[in-house]
Amino acid sequence: MKSRKKIALILVLLAAVLFGAMLLATAIGAVHIAPLDILKMTLNKLHLAHFDPTWRAVEEAIVFQVRLPCVVGAALVGAALATAGSLFQGLLRNPLADPYLIGTSSGALFGLTIAMIFLPATLSFSGFGITSIAAFLGALGAVFLVYTLARIGGRTHVVTLILAGVAVSFLLTAISWFLLDVMGELHWKAGAIYGFLWGQITAVDWSQIAVLAPIIFVGIILATFFAFRVNAFSLGEEGAAYLGINVERDKVLLLGIGALLTACAVCIAGLIGFVGLVIPHIIRLAFGPDNRLVLPASALAGASFLVLADLLARTILAPTVLKLGILTALIGGPVFLYLLLRYRREYAF
Amino acid sequence: MGHLIMKDISFSYLNGFSLRQVSLMVEEGEMVALLGPNGSGKTTLIKLAAGVLNPERGEVLLGEARLRKLSRKEIARRVAVVPQSFNIPFAFTVAEVVMLGRTPFINTLSGEGERDRSIARRAMELTGIEQFSKRTFNELSGGERQKSILAMALAQEPKLILLDEPTAHLDINHQVEILELVKGLNREQGVTVLGAMHDLNLAALYFDRLVLLKEGAIFAQGPPAAVLTEKTIYDVFGATVHIQQHPSAEVPHIVILPKENNPR
């Protein structure tokens, strides 16, 4: 068991890494902007200081209207996915669990499909396009459906939950593609669908962040508060009950937090694989499996990872922007394999 | 007044197995074993006593309190369960596993305190596992794991320990070690023990009173010598045995006799 001081130190270090990553990602692009200028203009903007501008007005516009919203968006998505991933892995006692396991991804695709086909594309609410909102609702709806289906006699068994998740995912995915194909939307909107499936952080603005950031922050903090209960779930549901955990209530609560975090991420960026799966594993291998550290550390590391991945996606083939999900899979896959081969014993259970 | 009272308990599973009006009392400081063939209801009774199953009829009392009225947390502060084993999918250390025993006492906001740590340390000393407290639980032998789980149970500071075949997967030396530990806790700390046991001879050696179950009902109960007779064992298990006096303890010892058509 790590002492509080050690936990705090690790979290401060990871936060510093995140800060550095965000600064770097804001500085680099078609126009390079000095990191020091970025710091100064941000402090000015927050009315925390008043530096005389050593930068051009257009640079300030690039930072605040183009780059920073995307960087913050990437950080939020990475934090949300990595937290949801570690939550689901701990709760379902399944190292292969990722945030999309219990239906969120297919539910989001289904919502997106319905919105594309049946609703006018110009609809929007507080900065969110209708497809984002539909994806958000679809993700939550699918988890609710999976949970309801898996509920037998007042209890929801983990294995049933995972199986119901897989079944509902296949079904919703099939229906979505069928509709897109038959209704002819696939040809017209291939770009948008492709962008959703492989994830991208492009059209993020501050009004979206203002809505989603509080939800994601509260979700991560709640998950961290309940981390010792996630630890108890490591013994299985019966073992957790022996330790005084109200298993069914806490399962709903923790699954709900994870689903909400995932839906927020989907809403900003579509589907981005591997962050939610790999980051928690890396954190566990580095710092041990205590969820009181794993949950907040995954949030910070996931945020840094996605900010840097998004930077790479924007820059390596500039001006072409790679799909973020392709990049995370290209980095995450080999890293995961390396960890698996190197720490094989840790995974033998 | 008993410490654990199960009054006219009825319970049935969907698969047809049922407990029929079982009544059982365990006195404070007593050590009682539940015996019987597979499917006779031992584990079901343990789970009913732990409150993870609720009886259809009848009532479970824990001291003065009705189990049904207590929250999970309140139960976990009084009752600890040691199952056959736990499978933990992540690389928790032994110290971390033992600390899980403090879960029902940990405040969500403040986390574990010095008191929790010292109780967990004491539990590890009592079970003799301090020397591998930093090792990964999954890498331990079955006996070491079971001692760690016992330490976790002790960290709950329970009045009552429920054992669910705690020695089922262990070598004979570890079986004895675990039961010696439990017996010591029972004698020295006054912890009440109710345990489902597979091995009749071990049960006779370590438990004060035996309760023999057959098909969801109590067939016989009392001190070992009264319960373990050639007749009861034939009636309940269908096995022919010879009962001897244990060479060093005042308890019966069961000798298995081969079937008559298979003599050596």
HADDOCK unambig.tbl for C-alpha pairs under 7 A between the chains (distance, minus, plus):
assign (segid A and resid 1 and name CA) (segid B and resid 95 and name CA) 6.76 0.50 0.50
assign (segid A and resid 1 and name CA) (segid B and resid 96 and name CA) 5.47 0.50 0.50
assign (segid A and resid 93 and name CA) (segid B and resid 89 and name CA) 6.13 0.50 0.50
assign (segid A and resid 225 and name CA) (segid B and resid 108 and name CA) 6.19 0.50 0.50
assign (segid A and resid 225 and name CA) (segid B and resid 109 and name CA) 6.77 0.50 0.50
assign (segid A and resid 226 and name CA) (segid B and resid 108 and name CA) 6.86 0.50 0.50
assign (segid A and resid 232 and name CA) (segid B and resid 100 and name CA) 6.35 0.50 0.50
assign (segid A and resid 234 and name CA) (segid B and resid 88 and name CA) 5.65 0.50 0.50
assign (segid A and resid 234 and name CA) (segid B and resid 89 and name CA) 6.71 0.50 0.50
assign (segid A and resid 235 and name CA) (segid B and resid 86 and name CA) 6.10 0.50 0.50
assign (segid A and resid 235 and name CA) (segid B and resid 87 and name CA) 6.54 0.50 0.50
assign (segid A and resid 235 and name CA) (segid B and resid 88 and name CA) 5.62 0.50 0.50
assign (segid A and resid 241 and name CA) (segid B and resid 72 and name CA) 6.88 0.50 0.50
assign (segid A and resid 242 and name CA) (segid B and resid 76 and name CA) 5.98 0.50 0.50
assign (segid A and resid 242 and name CA) (segid B and resid 80 and name CA) 6.62 0.50 0.50
assign (segid A and resid 242 and name CA) (segid B and resid 81 and name CA) 6.38 0.50 0.50
assign (segid A and resid 243 and name CA) (segid B and resid 76 and name CA) 5.40 0.50 0.50
assign (segid A and resid 243 and name CA) (segid B and resid 101 and name CA) 6.49 0.50 0.50
assign (segid A and resid 243 and name CA) (segid B and resid 103 and name CA) 6.03 0.50 0.50
assign (segid A and resid 243 and name CA) (segid B and resid 104 and name CA) 5.94 0.50 0.50
assign (segid A and resid 244 and name CA) (segid B and resid 72 and name CA) 4.53 0.50 0.50
assign (segid A and resid 244 and name CA) (segid B and resid 73 and name CA) 3.88 0.50 0.50
assign (segid A and resid 244 and name CA) (segid B and resid 75 and name CA) 6.77 0.50 0.50
assign (segid A and resid 244 and name CA) (segid B and resid 76 and name CA) 4.75 0.50 0.50
assign (segid A and resid 244 and name CA) (segid B and resid 104 and name CA) 5.26 0.50 0.50
assign (segid A and resid 245 and name CA) (segid B and resid 72 and name CA) 6.22 0.50 0.50
assign (segid A and resid 245 and name CA) (segid B and resid 73 and name CA) 6.47 0.50 0.50
assign (segid A and resid 246 and name CA) (segid B and resid 72 and name CA) 6.03 0.50 0.50
assign (segid A and resid 288 and name CA) (segid B and resid 91 and name CA) 6.87 0.50 0.50
assign (segid A and resid 288 and name CA) (segid B and resid 92 and name CA) 6.99 0.50 0.50
assign (segid A and resid 289 and name CA) (segid B and resid 90 and name CA) 6.25 0.50 0.50
assign (segid A and resid 289 and name CA) (segid B and resid 91 and name CA) 6.14 0.50 0.50
assign (segid A and resid 289 and name CA) (segid B and resid 92 and name CA) 5.89 0.50 0.50
assign (segid A and resid 346 and name CA) (segid B and resid 91 and name CA) 6.44 0.50 0.50
assign (segid A and resid 349 and name CA) (segid B and resid 89 and name CA) 6.39 0.50 0.50
assign (segid A and resid 349 and name CA) (segid B and resid 138 and name CA) 6.99 0.50 0.50
